């Protein structure tokens, strides 16, 4: 079992825990007996979740913007000041942009990299350097099926998730035999606040085939199972596994034309330009 045993002196840090997959991963970890430290920008939402989860395990709340290097630098120190060591880290915080690059805002694209790439490197590095000397620990990085191939309409987002996949696998290889493991959770489309924050409305959700959608709680279970059983990279849902493999097998020219022609954000941008 790769997931460390629960202990009153240890905690599982979950970033992006205020809603969606992050909140459900926290619920799953608490159900397994782990204390959790909920991290996100919206403290009120975190406290609501903490009230729901409090009981048999210790639940901590830390409001932190992981895009801010200074905030990240003090996060683990604050946890240590509370008398806790980090046995589990879940890098779930993420943001995404949608639309054609020619219509994008450079600042938004860079902000996406800060959260999806920079924060993952920073927090993973800090966690590994604490976990390896203790000989125990587990890290779950949340990627996406979008990271397995180019994704016109979400080019920057898919690029950041491709990084998460490659980086996580590399670190996993480095840590073999140390007692510390890394898993990567790759969801397909999930109906959470993430897509709305990225600029997609309810009508545009239908552009993604209905059979690919999964509830966030089911995705969270896949992620925690990946840690428990040391599975490495996992794609959530058989339907998403098959879809991803199919797209990888298609000639790149065909794939790009298919994806660009069907992404709702590109159709929207095309109308606005025309």
ABEGO torsion letter per residue (X at the ends): XABBBBBAABBBBBBGAABEAAAAAAAAAAAAGBBBBBBBABAAAAAAAAAAABEABBBBBBBBBAABAAAAAAAAAAAAAAGBBBABBBBABBBBBBEBAAABBAAAAAAAAAAAAAAAAAAAAAAAAAAAAAGBEBBBBBBBAAAABBBBGAAAAAAAAAAAAAAAAAAAAAABGAGBBBBBBBBBBBBBAAAAAAGBBAAAAAABBAAABBBAAAAAAAAAAAAAAGAEBBBBEAAAAAAAAAAAABBAAAAAAAAAAABAAAAAAAAAAX
